[in-house]
Amino acid sequence: MRLFGHPVHPMLVAFPLALLGLAPVCDLVAWLGLATRLAVVGHYLELAGLVGGVLAALAGFADLYRLDAPSPTLTKVALTHAGLALGTLSLFGLAFALRPSAGAVPGALPLGLELAGGALVSATGWFGGHLVFKFGVGVDTPSERVLGE
């Protein structure tokens, strides 16, 4: 999926990566009692990260569907990336559903799910980078570029 010639998925993933990466940090600090007001920040970071993650996933699945004659290895890496992304969203979604309220400090279970989701965010990003740098997914070949730009 492209917008004005640029791939959309890489533009969208920056937001959920940052938002979902910071949510467990804020919630951990709140859970430890160091700054309990950060639970509110964690709540909204997680909510915005989930919305952004769903949008990024939709763009990613559109890209997956449009892969040109993928090799078995490329397909395996792409499906691993997609599976990890869905797992990440599932963990954060469950953690968000288990949060007591927007202003309350989350319990140990939601925090644990967020921390596990944070680990999956890293693995998901690594496989996404592998798709771009190893297989060139979403990268224009020299014959597709316009000379002089």
C-alpha positions as CSV (number, residue, x, y, z in Angstrom):
1,M,0.0,0.0,0.0
2,R,1.5,3.3,-1.1
3,L,0.6,6.9,-0.7
4,F,2.1,9.4,-3.1
5,G,4.6,6.7,-4.1
6,H,5.7,6.0,-0.5
7,P,5.0,2.8,1.5
8,V,2.4,3.5,4.2
9,H,3.2,0.7,6.6
10,P,6.6,2.0,7.6
11,M,5.1,5.5,8.2
12,L,2.5,4.0,10.5
13,V,4.6,1.7,12.6
14,A,6.6,4.4,14.2
15,F,3.7,5.5,16.3
16,P,2.7,2.2,17.9
17,L,6.4,1.3,18.4
18,A,6.9,4.4,20.4
19,L,3.6,4.5,22.2
20,L,3.5,0.8,23.1
21,G,7.2,0.9,24.0
22,L,6.6,3.7,26.5
23,A,3.3,2.5,28.1
24,P,4.9,-0.3,30.2
25,V,7.6,2.1,31.4
26,C,5.0,4.6,32.6
27,D,2.9,1.8,34.2
28,L,6.0,0.2,35.9
29,V,7.0,3.5,37.4
30,A,3.4,4.0,38.6
31,W,3.2,0.4,39.9
32,L,6.4,0.9,41.9
33,G,4.8,3.9,43.5
34,L,7.4,6.4,42.2
35,A,4.9,8.5,40.2
36,T,1.4,7.1,40.4
37,R,0.0,9.8,38.0
38,L,2.0,8.2,35.2
39,A,-0.7,5.5,35.2
40,V,-2.9,8.0,33.3
41,V,-0.2,8.6,30.8
42,G,0.3,4.8,30.4
43,H,-3.4,4.4,29.8
44,Y,-3.5,6.9,27.0
45,L,-0.2,5.7,25.5
46,E,-1.6,2.2,25.3
47,L,-4.9,3.3,23.8
48,A,-3.2,5.4,21.1
49,G,-0.7,2.6,20.5
50,L,-3.4,0.1,19.9
51,V,-5.3,2.3,17.5
52,G,-2.1,3.0,15.6
53,G,-1.1,-0.6,15.7
54,V,-4.4,-1.7,14.1
55,L,-3.9,0.8,11.3
56,A,-0.3,-0.3,10.8
57,A,-1.4,-3.9,10.8
58,L,-4.0,-3.2,8.1
59,A,-1.4,-1.6,5.9
60,G,1.0,-4.4,6.6
61,F,-1.5,-7.1,5.5
62,A,-2.2,-5.1,2.3
63,D,1.6,-5.3,1.7
64,L,1.7,-9.0,2.5
65,Y,-1.1,-9.7,0.1
66,R,0.7,-7.8,-2.7
67,L,4.1,-9.5,-2.4
68,D,5.3,-10.4,-5.9
69,A,6.2,-14.1,-6.2
70,P,7.6,-14.4,-2.7
71,S,10.1,-17.2,-2.0
72,P,9.4,-19.6,0.8
73,T,11.9,-17.9,3.0
74,L,10.4,-14.5,2.4
75,T,6.9,-15.8,3.1
76,K,8.1,-17.4,6.4
77,V,9.8,-14.1,7.6
78,A,6.7,-12.1,6.5
79,L,4.3,-14.4,8.3
80,T,6.5,-14.4,11.4
81,H,6.6,-10.6,11.4
82,A,2.8,-10.6,11.0
83,G,2.2,-13.2,13.7
84,L,4.4,-11.3,16.2
85,A,2.6,-8.1,15.4
86,L,-0.7,-9.7,16.0
87,G,0.6,-11.2,19.2
88,T,1.9,-7.8,20.3
89,L,-1.5,-6.2,19.7
90,S,-3.2,-9.1,21.5
91,L,-1.1,-8.8,24.6
92,F,-1.5,-5.0,24.8
93,G,-5.2,-5.3,24.0
94,L,-5.7,-7.8,26.8
95,A,-3.6,-5.6,29.2
96,F,-5.7,-2.6,28.2
97,A,-9.0,-4.5,28.8
98,L,-7.7,-5.6,32.3
99,R,-6.7,-2.1,33.4
100,P,-8.9,-0.9,36.3
101,S,-9.6,2.6,34.9
102,A,-7.9,5.5,33.2
103,G,-6.5,6.9,36.4
104,A,-5.7,3.8,38.4
105,V,-2.4,2.1,38.6
106,P,-2.6,-1.2,36.7
107,G,-2.2,-4.5,38.6
108,A,0.6,-7.0,38.2
109,L,-1.2,-9.0,35.4
110,P,-1.8,-6.1,33.0
111,L,1.7,-4.8,33.7
112,G,3.2,-8.3,33.0
113,L,1.2,-8.5,29.7
114,E,2.5,-5.0,28.8
115,L,6.1,-6.0,29.5
116,A,5.7,-9.2,27.4
117,G,4.2,-7.1,24.7
118,G,7.1,-4.7,24.9
119,A,9.5,-7.7,24.2
120,L,7.4,-8.7,21.2
121,V,7.5,-5.2,19.9
122,S,11.2,-5.5,19.6
123,A,11.1,-8.9,17.9
124,T,8.4,-7.6,15.5
125,G,10.5,-4.6,14.6
126,W,13.5,-6.8,14.0
127,F,11.7,-9.1,11.6
128,G,10.2,-6.0,9.8
129,G,13.7,-4.6,9.4
130,H,14.8,-8.0,8.1
131,L,12.1,-7.8,5.4
132,V,13.3,-4.4,4.3
133,F,17.1,-4.8,4.5
134,K,17.5,-8.5,3.6
135,F,14.6,-8.9,1.1
136,G,14.1,-5.3,-0.1
137,V,10.3,-5.4,0.6
138,G,8.8,-2.0,-0.1
139,V,12.1,-0.7,-1.6
140,D,12.1,0.6,-5.2
141,T,14.6,-1.1,-7.5
142,P,16.8,1.2,-9.6
143,S,14.6,0.5,-12.7
144,E,11.5,1.8,-10.8
145,R,13.2,5.1,-9.7
146,V,12.8,8.2,-11.8
147,L,16.1,9.6,-12.9
148,G,17.0,13.0,-11.7
149,E,15.1,12.8,-8.4
